[in-house]
Amino acid sequence: MRAYRMPIVVALFGLSALIAAPGVCAGAESSAASVTVTARFSTRMSLKVSTELLRFDVTAPGQAPEAIVEFSAAARTAQGGEVLLTVEPAAPLNGPGGASDVETALTFSGLGDGLGTGELLRSAPTVAGRWVGSGLRKGRLVFTLRASVAGVYSQPLRFVVSAP
């Protein structure tokens, strides 16, 4: 929060009223005052992602196909405020023959300032990016799936940008 001090300026309508008022002489006294104005800017966020559904075609067990998500995240925060990009599964992994029985690991690697690497957690949001301050950030997240069974897999995701 910032406080600004500024002089009160006589508005045009007030000035014209003084000029037109009868009995106002040219030598009238003037005065100045100051007022404190406080402005608070609320946090605003926006996020655009290229897709919210990852598709992987595992042709052989142990193979690691990739899916790419490009994003742009804009944030307006308090000075020095932290901005987080999180990602989490929006539904269970869908794959051949009941993917819950298949051994899988879904990891990501971030390409861009403030992006990290890690494993996508199935039960909670995972921090994929972290920045300080307002601005526009663009980047790419490369997701890699390792599966013990060949087949086509899909994973819906939920991306969130926030200022905790």
Secondary structure, 3 states (H helix, E strand, C coil): CEEEEEECCCCHHHHHHHHHCCCCCCCCCCCCCEEEEEECCCCEEEEEECCCEEEEEECCCCCCCEEEEEEEEEEECCCCCEEEEEEEECCCCECCCCHHHCCEEEEEEEECCCECEEECCCCCCEEEEEEECCEEEEEEEEEEEEECCCEEEEEEEEEEEECC
